[in-house]
Amino acid sequence: MSDKIGQNLTDILREIAKENKDLQGIIDRIDFNATTHGQRDIDDDRLSKLIEKITEKHLGLKDVEPDIIGRSYEYLIRKFAEGSGKSAGEFYTPTEVGFIMAKIMDAEPDMEIYDPCCGSGGLLVKCELVMEEKMALRSKEKYAPLQLHGQEFTPGTWAMSKMNMVIHDMEGEIEIGDTLKNPKFKDGGKLKKFDRVVANPMWNQSKDSLPYINDDFFINDEMERFPAGPCGGKIDWGWIQHIYSSLNDTGRGAVVLDTGAASRGSGNQGSNKERDCRKWFVENDLIEGVIYLPENLFYNTSAPGIIIFLNKAKAHKDKIYLLHAGKEFEKGDPKNYITQEGIERIAETYKAFKKEEKFASLVDKDEIVKNDYNISPSRYIQINDAYIYRPIEEIVYELKEQESDYVTIDTEMKNILTKLGFK
């Protein structure tokens, strides 16, 4: 009966979930018969029209490409992100950024891939898709899929990630929980090691937003995940340290962050914990490269982002490869985007560590040290003839830091003059 569609749909999905462990807690989360203040959230007429529209399409493997459902899910997630505003940054990384990361990570069959803050699982899925594309060109022989692992804090987003694995028919183990406080992937009581780690953690997350985060948290971690120590007021370099500690001896990582993570604290007088973390990574020759992305790609901000690449077995010793892709985009609505040609250009140039004027350069460690461990490509690569573009947020932060230093120096000078008898 037409007035029972919502209830029937809910009952059917719950029965399916009972028979399929991987779908439990995912497709049975929604009650299509739910009401608010006595009114149906989705009435049966709307559900009926949706079902009729879907049944117009033949979705058998003989009718469509094998990955059509997966691509449709990615499309829906992107559209959901567009309508979610700034909160979309919590679960969605722009498709082109994910493919750039996956192409550069260049995973091989049966590798173990990890995302400690996996959102809707897009970065893990793209690593598998890129690997499959590579293997299709290389050989027709059978090969093992990637072993995908992710952890996500938000229950609704965790369900999206689990569903992403199922829809793409991929082998994914997705855990729920706070990764920094309680990482779920362990091996013999110690942190599990992976071949590749990809991540897009919350940018510029203040340690004040997590009550358990303080300097002692980083110093006394039972799994010794934070060799560079406390990272100051922002948790960005805490995530990078966790990612580093999750890599095996030949592992590589790629993490998306705000541009400030590459430069905050550099050039200031005195000690700065965030700069000191970068210093530890530079001095231990663990940063393979940094890519500066175009502005207005991400749904949680119009600011450009960066991708920091870690490599425990990097080829170019005591050098960091910097690529400035600030101009590699097309205008879009509501967000800019990187074309397929742009994705290929960025990924292939990076993989070859090719030097290209106003685009990419291999920078000596000595120059990084001279610039006080600033690893932002915008500091070293001039993309315009008249000036070097730097995001306003980065400049404002540095001005605030310098102002704070001036106040400290002024106070110290007054104390010295007072002790010397000057008033």
LODOGU-823156 format. One record per residue (C-alpha): residue number from 1; residue in three letters; x, y, z. Coordinates in steps of 0.02 Angstrom, whole numbers. Layout:
// residues N
resi,resn,east,north,up
NUM,ala,X,Y,Z
...
***
This chain:
// residues 423
resi,resn,east,north,up
1,met,0,0,0
2,ser,60,176,-39
3,asp,43,231,142
4,lys,165,95,199
5,ile,311,133,84
6,gly,419,215,218
7,gln,392,75,343
8,asn,417,-61,211
9,leu,578,19,149
10,thr,644,33,327
11,asp,600,-149,365
12,ile,680,-212,204
13,leu,844,-120,234
14,arg,852,-183,413
15,glu,826,-362,356
16,ile,964,-343,227
17,ala,1081,-274,360
18,lys,1044,-423,473
19,glu,1105,-541,338
20,asn,1257,-435,290
21,lys,1377,-393,431
22,asp,1467,-259,330
23,leu,1305,-161,312
24,gln,1254,-164,495
25,gly,1250,11,569
26,ile,1254,85,394
27,ile,1097,56,289
28,asp,990,21,443
29,arg,1026,190,524
30,ile,883,282,437
31,asp,699,268,479
32,phe,603,313,320
33,asn,445,319,423
34,ala,511,446,549
35,thr,409,597,600
36,thr,445,768,675
37,his,305,852,774
38,gly,183,727,701
39,gln,233,759,520
40,arg,327,633,411
41,asp,506,686,372
42,ile,491,606,200
43,asp,314,567,145
44,asp,268,411,47
45,asp,228,508,-112
46,arg,407,574,-122
47,leu,478,402,-85
48,ser,367,326,-218
49,lys,425,452,-350
50,leu,608,421,-303
51,ile,587,232,-318
52,glu,498,250,-486
53,lys,638,363,-550
54,ile,773,240,-498
55,thr,683,92,-578
56,glu,690,181,-747
57,lys,876,142,-751
58,his,948,-31,-785
59,leu,1098,-52,-670
60,gly,1154,-229,-714
61,leu,1337,-258,-757
62,lys,1287,-282,-940
63,asp,1203,-111,-941
64,val,1328,4,-857
65,glu,1513,18,-815
66,pro,1563,-87,-662
67,asp,1603,66,-556
68,ile,1447,166,-599
69,ile,1374,146,-423
70,gly,1539,197,-344
71,arg,1554,349,-456
72,ser,1373,396,-420
73,tyr,1407,385,-233
74,glu,1559,499,-253
75,tyr,1449,621,-350
76,leu,1316,621,-213
77,ile,1447,647,-77
78,arg,1517,795,-175
79,lys,1343,870,-196
80,phe,1309,843,-11
81,ala,1473,932,26
82,glu,1422,1080,-83
83,gly,1264,1098,19
84,ser,1349,1075,187
85,gly,1458,1230,182
86,lys,1608,1234,296
87,ser,1561,1073,386
88,ala,1598,977,225
89,gly,1783,989,264
90,glu,1754,861,400
91,phe,1713,721,278
92,tyr,1759,770,100
93,thr,1923,804,11
94,pro,1905,874,-166
95,thr,1915,732,-292
96,glu,2061,805,-388
97,val,2166,827,-229
98,gly,2132,645,-185
99,phe,2187,585,-356
100,ile,2347,690,-349
101,met,2390,609,-183
102,ala,2347,434,-244
103,lys,2449,452,-404
104,ile,2601,512,-308
105,met,2582,377,-175
106,asp,2585,253,-321
107,ala,2532,102,-217
108,glu,2569,-76,-275
109,pro,2451,-227,-258
110,asp,2424,-295,-82
111,met,2501,-143,2
112,glu,2423,-87,166
113,ile,2353,89,157
114,tyr,2293,191,308
115,asp,2195,350,337
116,pro,2187,398,522
117,cys,2045,525,495
118,cys,1962,447,343
119,gly,1801,549,330
120,ser,1695,470,194
121,gly,1841,360,139
122,gly,1876,450,-25
123,leu,2066,454,-8
124,leu,2073,265,22
125,val,1957,229,-124
126,lys,2062,335,-242
127,cys,2222,243,-194
128,glu,2136,81,-248
129,leu,2065,156,-409
130,val,2234,225,-461
131,met,2319,58,-424
132,glu,2188,-35,-526
133,glu,2210,86,-671
134,lys,2398,59,-667
135,met,2382,-130,-661
136,ala,2259,-131,-806
137,leu,2395,-51,-914
138,arg,2534,-161,-847
139,ser,2462,-336,-858
140,lys,2303,-438,-876
141,glu,2359,-556,-738
142,lys,2267,-563,-573
143,tyr,2331,-455,-432
144,ala,2289,-428,-249
145,pro,2188,-273,-202
146,leu,2252,-146,-78
147,gln,2218,-178,105
148,leu,2127,-20,158
149,his,2118,38,339
150,gly,2034,193,408
151,gln,1976,269,571
152,glu,1843,402,589
153,phe,1778,493,743
154,thr,1603,548,689
155,pro,1474,405,682
156,gly,1378,472,531
157,thr,1538,500,433
158,trp,1602,328,484
159,ala,1445,253,407
160,met,1477,350,245
161,ser,1652,279,237
162,lys,1593,101,268
163,met,1462,120,132
164,asn,1595,190,14
165,met,1695,29,35
166,val,1543,-81,5
167,ile,1484,15,-149
168,his,1657,10,-228
169,asp,1674,-176,-183
170,met,1839,-142,-95
171,glu,1921,-228,53
172,gly,1913,-94,186
173,glu,1925,-106,375
174,ile,1851,54,446
175,glu,1855,81,635
176,ile,1765,214,736
177,gly,1845,320,872
178,asp,1965,462,913
179,thr,2130,418,828
180,leu,2241,534,929
181,lys,2169,474,1094
182,asn,2143,292,1050
183,pro,2213,228,884
184,lys,2125,66,840
185,phe,2254,-11,723
186,lys,2386,-99,827
187,asp,2504,-245,805
188,gly,2561,-337,960
189,gly,2509,-192,1070
190,lys,2610,-69,967
191,leu,2555,50,830
192,lys,2526,-42,667
193,lys,2642,5,523
194,phe,2582,36,346
195,asp,2657,51,171
196,arg,2562,212,135
197,val,2466,338,241
198,val,2350,470,166
199,ala,2253,597,269
200,asn,2162,762,273
201,pro,2142,801,460
202,met,2047,951,526
203,trp,2151,1105,485
204,asn,2220,1217,623
205,gln,2128,1121,757
206,ser,2163,1204,923
207,lys,2225,1091,1062
208,asp,2100,1183,1174
209,ser,1959,1098,1077
210,leu,2019,929,1142
211,pro,2028,931,1333
212,tyr,2153,787,1342
213,ile,2281,873,1229
214,asn,2427,958,1317
215,asp,2616,948,1312
216,asp,2617,795,1427
217,phe,2502,703,1305
218,phe,2637,713,1170
219,ile,2783,681,1287
220,asn,2709,531,1381
221,asp,2618,441,1239
222,glu,2625,254,1275
223,met,2654,211,1093
224,glu,2790,343,1071
225,arg,2704,419,920
226,phe,2770,596,942
227,pro,2960,599,926
228,ala,2962,785,881
229,gly,2872,829,1042
230,pro,2731,952,1079
231,cys,2671,1052,929
232,gly,2608,1213,1008
233,gly,2431,1281,997
234,lys,2384,1189,836
235,ile,2375,1000,819
236,asp,2430,992,636
237,trp,2604,927,675
238,gly,2532,807,802
239,trp,2440,724,657
240,ile,2597,724,551
241,gln,2693,639,691
242,his,2558,506,710
243,ile,2565,477,522
244,tyr,2755,464,524
245,ser,2747,338,667
246,ser,2619,236,568
247,leu,2738,210,421
248,asn,2847,56,400
249,asp,3033,71,360
250,thr,3001,108,175
251,gly,2833,192,201
252,arg,2772,353,122
253,gly,2637,473,180
254,ala,2536,618,110
255,val,2439,738,221
256,val,2333,889,172
257,leu,2346,1041,286
258,asp,2324,1229,290
259,thr,2471,1327,217
260,gly,2512,1395,390
261,ala,2573,1224,445
262,ala,2722,1246,329
263,ser,2777,1416,395
264,arg,2703,1463,565
265,gly,2837,1510,690
266,ser,2978,1529,565
267,gly,3072,1693,579
268,asn,3017,1726,757
269,gln,3132,1764,901
270,gly,3145,1629,1033
271,ser,3070,1455,1033
272,asn,2913,1403,939
273,lys,2848,1226,961
274,glu,2770,1211,789
275,arg,2929,1272,704
276,asp,3030,1153,814
277,cys,2924,1006,752
278,arg,2960,1054,571
279,lys,3143,1070,617
280,trp,3145,892,684
281,phe,3071,825,521
282,val,3190,927,412
283,glu,3344,880,514
284,asn,3296,696,507
285,asp,3270,712,319
286,leu,3093,643,321
287,ile,3001,773,216
288,glu,3007,720,34
289,gly,2910,866,-36
290,val,2771,994,-21
291,ile,2638,1043,-148
292,tyr,2552,1213,-136
293,leu,2373,1196,-198
294,pro,2261,1327,-282
295,glu,2142,1433,-178
296,asn,1956,1400,-157
297,leu,1963,1212,-186
298,phe,1907,1155,-14
299,tyr,1731,1168,54
300,asn,1781,1224,229
301,thr,1884,1374,171
302,ser,1930,1479,20
303,ala,2114,1475,71
304,pro,2239,1367,-24
305,gly,2302,1209,57
306,ile,2463,1110,50
307,ile,2507,926,38
308,ile,2657,874,141
309,phe,2740,711,85
310,leu,2840,604,205
311,asn,2961,468,150
312,lys,3065,358,265
313,ala,3175,306,118
314,lys,3182,464,11
315,ala,3296,468,-141
316,his,3355,650,-136
317,lys,3448,664,29
318,asp,3451,832,118
319,lys,3336,910,-11
320,ile,3150,947,-15
321,tyr,3050,950,-176
322,leu,2933,1101,-181
323,leu,2795,1123,-310
324,his,2685,1278,-323
325,ala,2521,1233,-409
326,gly,2436,1396,-360
327,lys,2388,1436,-540
328,glu,2340,1259,-592
329,phe,2151,1277,-582
330,glu,1993,1328,-673
331,lys,1857,1440,-601
332,gly,1705,1344,-542
333,asp,1542,1366,-449
334,pro,1541,1358,-300
335,lys,1723,1302,-297
336,asn,1874,1306,-411
337,tyr,1935,1141,-481
338,ile,2091,1062,-556
339,thr,2067,989,-729
340,gln,2118,811,-773
341,glu,2265,884,-870
342,gly,2312,984,-715
343,ile,2304,829,-605
344,glu,2420,736,-724
345,arg,2540,883,-738
346,ile,2556,903,-549
347,ala,2572,717,-513
348,glu,2693,675,-654
349,thr,2804,827,-621
350,tyr,2813,782,-437
351,lys,2849,597,-467
352,ala,2994,645,-581
353,phe,3056,778,-458
354,lys,3072,887,-612
355,lys,3132,1066,-595
356,glu,3023,1192,-685
357,glu,3032,1381,-675
358,lys,2886,1460,-579
359,phe,2819,1286,-540
360,ala,2939,1166,-454
361,ser,3111,1161,-376
362,leu,3223,1044,-275
363,val,3279,1148,-126
364,asp,3435,1112,-24
365,lys,3416,1083,162
366,asp,3539,1226,194
367,glu,3418,1348,113
368,ile,3274,1279,217
369,val,3378,1304,374
370,lys,3424,1481,320
371,asn,3238,1518,310
372,asp,3212,1450,485
373,tyr,3127,1288,429
374,asn,2993,1371,324
375,ile,2945,1235,199
376,ser,2807,1328,105
377,pro,2832,1325,-85
378,ser,2770,1505,-89
379,arg,2929,1555,3
380,tyr,3045,1484,-130
381,ile,2950,1485,-295
382,gln,2897,1649,-376
383,ile,2746,1616,-486
384,asn,2716,1797,-538
385,asp,2838,1921,-615
386,ala,2792,2065,-501
387,tyr,2772,1982,-333
388,ile,2769,1821,-235
389,tyr,2592,1769,-191
390,arg,2563,1720,-11
391,pro,2393,1691,72
392,ile,2335,1834,183
393,glu,2303,1714,328
394,glu,2486,1663,328
395,ile,2547,1843,327
396,val,2426,1899,465
397,tyr,2479,1755,576
398,glu,2663,1798,555
399,leu,2629,1982,594
400,lys,2540,1931,755
401,glu,2684,1819,803
402,gln,2810,1957,772
403,glu,2704,2081,871
404,ser,2705,1959,1016
405,asp,2893,1945,1004
406,tyr,2913,2135,1004
407,val,2808,2148,1163
408,thr,2914,2014,1248
409,ile,3077,2098,1196
410,asp,3013,2268,1252
411,thr,2967,2199,1424
412,glu,3136,2114,1443
413,met,3226,2274,1392
414,lys,3129,2377,1520
415,asn,3174,2251,1656
416,ile,3358,2261,1611
417,leu,3356,2451,1610
418,thr,3268,2453,1778
419,lys,3401,2339,1853
420,leu,3535,2455,1784
421,gly,3453,2602,1872
422,phe,3366,2680,1723
423,lys,3182,2724,1739
***
